[in-house]
């Protein structure tokens, strides 16, 4: 199957990472650290995992457990909820659980610093007092608003890619958190929630639809990021061409 083909090509690192608002599941940023996809069936497998992540977010609410691991085939989702923001990552099942949660804790801390610094600069430019970072999350109306945070996620992901490095071994040795009490679930248990076979069939169809929607949204986000990167050069080039035309004809 597609997921098995992808699993044979895996790496241990956190493969996918998402940040979403718990109250409505709105995706704030998504990051794909490593993409080994070369066949359409492998891309389909990746899309299914992305769609499963979106379904997980839809099941969350402010009363959900703050930490949880969810098995899905050869991989495991791990998530942490802090201040109504969920940080979720997909790792190979053999990736150390403790290290996965340390990674998510760092993503949370980095996200808070990212939002605080961004709001402080914007408030200074506008001559007002900065808002608390959580207020920014409450008022977000558009998905992938903080797509620029993807760069920081990728940087952190590379630090945690190999569990056997000296730095990660040190992290594991210094961490005193008790992870044995963290709830462990299966993806079917999370998504099914007592629904019948007919509802399960509808959910499967929904996952495929979400996979197509996610792929389309990801392409739009990628194009937007590219435009933001190259727009200044396009503007400068346009001004130079305009000046040359003026000199030539006038």
N, C-alpha and C positions, 0 to 999 in steps of 0.2 A: 504494500500500500504506500501511498505518498508519504505518510508520516514516518514509516520505517526507512524509506529511501533517504529521507532527510536526516534521520537519526544516524545512519551510517556515515554521514558527512559532518557530524556535529563537532563542536568544540565545547570545552567545559564552561566557558565564560557565560555570564548573563547575556542571553541572546537578544531578548526584547525587554524594554523597560517602558512603563507607562506612568504618567501622573494624571490623576483625574479627580474631579470634585465629587465627593461622596453623595451629596444631596440629590444630584440628578445624573451622575455618571458622565458629565461633560469632560471630554479629554482635553487636558491643558497642554500636554506635550507627549510625544511618543518617540522612542529612539530604537533603532535597530543597529546593534553594535557590529554584528558580523553577518554577512549575507553570502552563503555558499550556493545560492540558487543558480542553476544553469539549465534546468529543465522545467517545463510547465507544471509537471506533477509535483516537483519539489516546491515551486512557488505556491501551488495550491495548498500544500501542507502548511506552509508558513502562514498563509492567509487564514487557514482554519484556526491556528493558534491565536492569531490576532483577533479573529471573530470571537473566540472563546473568552479572550480577555475583556472584550466589550460586553459580553453577556455577564461576566462576573461583576463588572461595574454596575450593571443594571440591577443586580441582585443585592447590592450593598445599600445600607442606610446608616444613619447616625448611631443606631444601636448594634451594628455588626461588631463582631469580635475585632479587636485592634490588630491582631496578628494571626495569620493563617497560612497554611501550605496546602496546595491543591494538586493532586497527582493528575496528570493528563498524558497517558501513554508513556513514552520514554522520557518525558519532561515533567517538571514540577513548577507550578506557579507559586510564588511567595509574595505576600503583600503585608504592608504595614499601613495603618491609618493613624494620622496625626492631625489634630485640629480639623477634622472633616475633609482632609485631603488624603487620597489613597495612592501609595507608591507600590507598584506591582512589577515584578520581573519574572521572566521565564528562563529557567536554567535546566541543564541536563540533570537527570535524576541523581547522578553521582556527585553533583556539586555539593560541597559542605553546606548544610542547612544554616549553621551558625554564621558562616561567611556571607551567605545570601542576605541574611537579616542585617548584618553589619553594613553591607553594601547599601541596602535600602535606607538605613539610618543616616548614612552619609549623604545619600541623594536628598533626603528630607532637609538636612542641615544646609546643604549647598543651595537647595531651592529657596529656602527662607532667606539666605544671604543674597541670592540673585534678585529676588523680589524687593528686598529692603534697599539694596543699592540702586536698583532701577527706579524705584519710587522716590528715593531721596534726591536723585539727580533731576527727575521730572519736576518734583515739587520746588526745587531750587530754581529751575528755569522759569517756572510759572509764578514764583514769588509767594508760595504758600507753605503751610506745614505738611510734612509727609503723612500719609495714612499708614495705618498698621497693615502689614503684608496680608493678613487674613481678610481684611476689608477688600483688598484687590481681588482675591479669589471669589468673594461673595458677589462681586459686581461683574465678573467676566460673562460676556454674552456670546462669544464666538469660540468655537473649538480651535485648538492649536494656537491659542493666543501667545503662548510662551515657547514657541518653536525654537527660539534662539537658545533656550536652555539645553537643547539637544547636544550642543558642543560639550557642555560640562558633563552630561551623562556619559557621553562617549569616552571622555577623558577618565572618568571614574571607573567606567566599565573595563577599560584596558588595565587599570591598576589591579582590578579584581579578577582578571581573566584567568590567570593561572593560580590555583589554590596553593601550589607548592613553593611559590616564591618566598624569599625571606620575609618580605614586608607582610605578606598575608599570613605566614606562620606566626609572626609576632602579633598580628591582630587577633588571631585565634587564641593564642596563649594569654593575652592580656584581657580578653573579653570574659567577664564574670557573669553575664546574663544567663538565666536559666531558660533554655529553649525547649525543655522536655514537655512543658505544659502547653506549648503552642498547638492549636487545633490542627488536625490533619484530615483532609477530606479528599474525595474523588470528584473529578470534574462532572461526571454524570450525576452524582448526588447533588452537587451545587446547582447545576442547570435544570435538573429534572424537578426537584422539590415536590415529589409525590404526584407528578402529572402522569396520565395514562399513556399508552402506546401511541394513540393518535396525536396527542399533544407533543410527544417526543418526535414524531415524524415532522410536525409543523416546526419544531425547534431546529431540526436538521436543515430544513429548507431555509429557515431564518438565518442560520449560521452561514449558509452559502451566499445568501443575499447580503449579509453583513460583510462577508469576505470581499465581494465585488465592490460594495460601497467603500470599504476601507481602502481598497487598492486605488479607486478613483480619487478619494480624498487625499491619499498619500501623494499621488502624482501632482495634485493641485498645490499641496504644501511645498513639494520639492520645487515646482516652478516658481512659486512665490519667493522661496528662499533664494533661488538663483537670480530672480529679478532684483531683490534687495541687494544682492552682492554686486551685480554688474550695472545697476541703474546709474550710479554716479559716473561711470566711464562712458555710458551711452549719452548722458546729458552733456558731458564735456566734449565728446566727439561731435555732437550735434552743433554745439556752439562754435567749434572750430570750423566746421563745414560752412556754417552760416557766415562767419567772418570772411572766409575765403571767397564765397560767392559775392559778398558785398564788394570786396576788393577787386574782383575780376570784372564785374559788370559796372561798377560805379567809380 
